[in-house]
Amino acid sequence: MEIHANKETITVCNVGDKSTSDVVVRIRTQEGRDEWFYCHSHILVEKSKYFADRLSEKWPTCQILDSRHCVEVYCQESEFNHHVSLLRLLYVITNGSTTNTWHGVKNALGILQVAAELECEQIVHECVEYLEAMPWEEAEEEEILRITPRLGAQAELILARLQPVNPTAITGIFLSAIRFATSSPSSSMNDLKSSAQEQLEYMLTEDDDAPLLAANDEIKSEVRECSQNLLKRFYGLLEPFVCNPMGLVLDADKLLELHSLLSDLAWASQILTKLDALREFVQSWVEASEKIVKAVDVKTTDPDMLEILVKVIEVASKILEAIAYGTVILPTSKRLHTLKLWLPFVRRKKPLVDSVTADSVTANDTDTPSFKIDGELWQSLESAFVSMVLALPSGDQAEILTDWLRNEYIRYPDLTEAFEVWCYRSKVAKRRLEGIPCVTNSSVTKSSCQAPSLSS
């Protein structure tokens, strides 16, 4: 409704009021829809530059009979209702009076497009304010991104929440998030912590878009420090059990804490890998490996303890893969020492874990262990072991392969590939290396004397 006043009368105008109308707006679609709306020229002219131009004497067809009394507007069928809504809004809009007239983001977007086309400045302004203040669903956000480029400067307010953030702000939120993601909040905040870890990993992932932030020294330093704090807490929990004949005995709270720490360590190793900052983490784990193996060398089939065991093996797998594939470069002696600790440990523990899984299935076809085992864990470890063996001096390879061939656990890990490569290298060694002065007949290495026995 629009109240039109002159010197002596006040006329209440409504769209569709034929008795007071002096112009018809004819909205038509290519599908043949054609509807007439009785309007008032003074309202159209005041609130739409498009109608002002069409109804002016300067319009090329203004002298044609009835051209100033009928304005045709063509649109798509999907836009028809938005055109009708816009006409009605022209009659009710006053400053601040349209708050309850948009009927949701999707409808407001449709009206905004029409308002921009018909140059209704005030409606565009209020529609933009509405959209800027409202929450958007994902589909609505995509529609906004599709529409707003056609609006020019008018769209800036709507797109404010989607604008790139400056690097300083991104770094600030990353540092805050990494501290929280590696902390020990109460169990009620576990979901928040998991979400923080997921988003941190997403920020560093290169997919269709580049990572959100560059791995500068400040970020690497903070992630290293947080990861080292995780390791210290983990070592602290294990320390009392390194020489304890009873093995790893923890109450429920300590079990939960240890489980959480191991999950965090596995996640931290992935973040450090993305940042190319894994070296200190791997070195620390390698140095502590002997104590870790002793502390978690459980023989029980208790599901909670086995879950801890599997978690330790998962973290160890990431460490071994980093060493095996050259992500972290370590001297031969340290690689051999690490291999001789973890290969026998994993070889002994896999049957124990597998037996619990098999027993659960036998007891109840629909039952599963209380913990989940990554189906690729054992295969990843086996591949890492093979790569580590093949990177050792031939004498050390021979020792490991000899133990493997006479061991009751020969089926896992399967070192057949390493055995075949060793046989070939050894057979052709003299011919291949003939004439190289630095090569001697001795195949004994110092590292063999420094590493623990495989049977230990």
N, C-alpha and C positions, 0 to 999 in steps of 0.2 A: 504494500500500500504506500502511495506517495500522496502527500497533501500539497496541492498546488494553489498558491495564494495570489490573488491580484488585489487591486485597490478595494474592491467591494465584496468579493466572494471568496470562499474557500472551497475548493473542489477536491474530493477524495478520489484518487485515481488508483485503479487496480488493473493489472494485466488481464486482458480478456474482456474488459468492460467496453462493449461495442458502442454504447450510447455516448461515451465521452472520448472514444478513440479517434485519432486523426491520422493514424498510420498502421499498416499491417506488416508484421514481420512474418515472412513465409519461410519456414525451415524445411528444407528438402534433402533427401538422400538419394544416392544412386540406385538404391533398391526400390525406389518408387514411393517412399513415404513422403507425405506432403501435408503439413499442418499449418494453419493460419493462426496467428496470435494478434489480437487487437491491442495495440500499444499506444503510447502517447509520445509525440515527437520531442517535447521539451525534456522528458525524462531520458530518452535515448540519447539526445544530443548532449545533455549535461554530463552523462556518466560513461559515454563510449565515444572515443574519437572516430572509430570506424563508422558508427551511425551518424555522427556529426558530419563527417565527410559525405556520406551517402545522401543525406537529406539537405545538403547545402546547395545553393544555386550554382556553385562552381563544379558540381559533379557533371561529367560529360552528358549524361542522359536526363538531366534535370528538366529539360523542356518537353520530354516525351510525356504524353498523357498518362497520368497516374503513377509515373515513376517515383514521384516524391511521396506517394501515399502507400506504396508497397515496396518493401525491401526484401529481396530474396537472399537467403543464406544457405549455402550448400555445405553439407558435412557428411561424415561417415555415419553409418547406422549406429556404431558403438558410441558415437559422440552426441547422438540426438538428445538424450535425456539431459546431458550436461548443458547443452544450448538452452533447453527449456528452463533448467534451474537458474542459469545465468539471467535470463530475462526476468524471472521472478525476483532475483536478488537485486536487480536494478531498482526495484520498487520499494525494497525494504531497507536497503543499506544506508546506514548512517554511521558515524564514527563509533566503533566499539559495539555495534548492535548485531554483528553477524556471528558471535561466538557459538551459538547453538544451531547454526544453519548449514554447517558443512557436512554433517552426517558421516564423519569418518575420513580417514586419510585418502582412501581410494577415490571417494566421491570428490573430495577437495582437489585432488590432482586433475581429475577430469574437468572441473570447473576452471581451474587455473589455466589449463591449456586454451580453453575457449576464451577466457578473459584476456589472455595475452594476444590471441588472434584478433579479437574485437576491440583491443586497446582500451579496456576498462581499468584504468589506473588504480582506482581505489579498491576495487575487488581484488586485483592482483596483489596489492599491498597487504590487504587483510588476509588473503588466502596464504600468502607467503609466511606471514606471522603465525598463522595457525599451524601450518606444516612444520615450521621451525620448532614450535613448542611441543608438538605431539610425539609420542613414541611411534616407531615404525616397525612393522613386521618385515621379514627378509624380502618377501615378494614386493612389498611396497617400496622398500629401499631401492631395489633394482629398477622399478618403474620410475622412481624419482631421478635416478641416474640417467635413464633414457630420455626423460622429458626436459629436465632443467637446462641442458646445453642450449636449447632453442630459446631460452628466456634471457640469455645474456646476463647483464649485471644484476638483474632482479633475483637471480638464483643464488647469489653469494650467501645470503642469510640462511637459506635452506641447507646448503652444502657445508656449512661451518663444521658440523659434527663429523664430516667425512674427510676433512682436509688433512694432509700429512702433518705430522707433529715434528717439531724441530729436534735434531739429534740429542741435544742436551736433555730434553724431557724424556726421550726414549731411553737414554742411558740411565736416567734417574729411576724410572719405573723398573727397568731390568735389574738394577742393583738391589732395589727394595724387594723385588720378587724372588731373586736368587737367595737372599738371606732368609726369607720366610720359607722358601721351598726346601731349604736344608736345615731348618730348625726342628725342634721337637715340641710342637704344639700339643694341646690336649686332643684326645681322640675325637672329640666333637668337631674339631677343625680339620679332620683328615681330608674331607671332600674339598675344602678350600685349598689345602696344601697340594692335593693332586691336580686341581685345576691350575694352580700356579705353575706346577711342573710342566703340564701340557702346553700352557701358553708360552713358557720360556723356550721350550723345544720348538714350538711353531715359529717364534720370533727369529730363530736362528736357521730355520729350514729354508733351503732354496727350492721352490717348486715352480709354479708359473710366474711367480714374482721373486724378486731378489730378497735375501734376508732383511729383516726390519732394521737391523743395526750391524755395523761393522765390528769385527772382533779386535778392538783396540787394546792397548796394554792395561788400561784401567779395568776393563771388563774381564780380561784374562786373569789378572791378579786377584780380583774379588772371587771369581769362580774357583781358582786354585785354593785360595784361603778357606772358602766354605767347604770344599771337598776334603781338604786336609783335616778340618774340624770333624767332619763325618768319620774319617778314618780313625782319628784319635779316640772318638767316642766308641767306635767299634772295637778297637784294640783294648780299650779300657774294660769293656764288658767281657772280653774273652780272657784277659790276663789271669784272673783267679783260677781258670780251668786248664791252663797250659800244662801244668804238672800234676793236676788232680787225677788220681786213679779212678775216681768215680765218673770222670768225663764231664760233659757239659750238662749241668743240672741247674735249671732256672725255674723261678716261679712264673706264674702267668703274666705278671706285669713285665718282668724282664724279657720273657719270650716275645711279647708284643713289641717291646722296645727294640730288641735285636732284629726282629722281622722287618720293622719299619726302617731301621738303619741299613739293612742289606738292600731293601728296595730302593732307598735313596742313593746308595752307592752305585747300584746298577744304572740308575737314571743319571747320576753325576758323571759316570764314565762316558755316557752318550753325549752329554753336553760338552765335556772336555774334548771329545773327539771332534765335534763340530767346530770347536774353537782352536783346534790344533794345539792343545795345551795339556795333553794326556801324560806327558813324560813323568812329572813328579808323582802323579797318582800311581802309575805303574811301578815306579821305583820303590815307592813306599810299600806297596802290596808285595812286591818281590822280596824286599827285606824282611817283611813280617810273615812270609808264607809258611816258614817252618812252624812258628807258633800257632798260626791259624789252623794248619792241618792237625796239629796235636790237640788243639782245643775242641775242634768239631769232629774228631774221629769217633763218632758215635756208632754203636752197634745195635742200638735199639730200633724197633720197628714202630715206635710211637709216632703217629702222624705229625704231631707238632714239631718234634725234634727232626724228623725227616724233612719237613718243610724248610726248617732252618738250613739243613744240610744242602738241599737243592738250591736254596737262595745263595749260599756261599759258592757253590759250583757255578751258578749263573754269573756271579761277579768274576770269579776266576776265569771263566770262559772269555769274558771281554778283555781281561788282562792278557791271556794267552794269545788271543787273536791279534791284539795290538803288537805283541812281540813277534808272532809268527809271520805277519804280513808287512812288517817294517814300519808300522805307524810309530813305534818307539824302538830305537836302536839301543841294544844292550850288548855288552861284551860277551864273548863266547862262554866264559865261566859262569856268568849269571844266567844265561839262557839255559845252559846245561843243568845248573843247580835247580832252576825253576821247573824244568821238565822232569827231573828225577824226583821232585816232590809231588807234583800234581798228577803226573801220568799214573803212578801206582795208586794214588789216592782215589782218583776218578774210576780207575779200573776196578777197585775193590767195592766202591760205593754204588756203582750202577746196578749190579745185581740185587743189592739190598733195596734200592728204590723201585726197581722193576718188580720185585717180589711182592711189595706192598700193593702196587698197582694191580698185579695179576690176582692177588688174593681178594682184593675188593671186588673185582669183576666176577670172580668165581662165586663169592658169597652172595652176590646180588647183581644180576645183569645190568640193572639200571643204576647201580651204585658206583661212585667214583671216589678217589681219595679226597680228603679235605683240602688238599693243595693241588694246584695245577702245574703241570710240567710242560714247558715249551717243547713241542714235538721236534724242533730242529736243534735243541740244545746238544744232544749227544753227537749228532752229525757235525755240528760246528766245532765241538771240541776235538773230534776225531781228525777233522781237516787241519785244525791248528796244530795238533800233535804231529801229523805227518810233515807239515811244512817246517816245524821246528826241528824235527829229526834230520831232515834233508839239508838244513842249513848248518849243521854241526860238522866238525872235522870227521873224516871217514872212520877213524878209530873209535870215536865216541858213538857214531852211528852203529858200528858193529856191536858194541857192548849192549846198547839198548835193544837192538834187533835180536841178539842172542837171548836176552832175558825174555823178550816177547815170544819167541818161538817155543820156549820150554815152559811158558807160564800157563797155568790152568785157565786164565782169562784171555786166551789168545784171540777169541772172537771180538773182544772190544778192549782197546781200540784196534781196528783193523789197520795194521801197518804194512799191508801187502804192497802198496804203491811205493813206500819208502824202501822196502826190501828189494823190489825189482830194480829201482834206480840205483841202490847201493851195489847190487850185483853187477850191473852194467858198468858203473863207474870204476869199480874195483878191477874188473877184468880188463878194461882198456886203459887203465891208469898209466901203466908204464909206457905204452905206445903214445898216448896223448901228451904225456908230460916229458917225453924224451927230449933232451937238449935244453931243458930249462934249468939253469945252474942252481937256482935257489931251492929246488926240490930235492929232498933226501929220501933215503929208503925208510926212514923212521916214520911210523904212523902214530907214535905215542904222543899224546898231548898233555900239557900240564893241567888242563881243565878236568881231565879224567880223574886226577888225583884229588881234586878239590871238591867235587860234587858228591853228594850222598849216594849210597848204593840204591839201585832200583828196587831191591827187595826189602829195603828198610821201611 
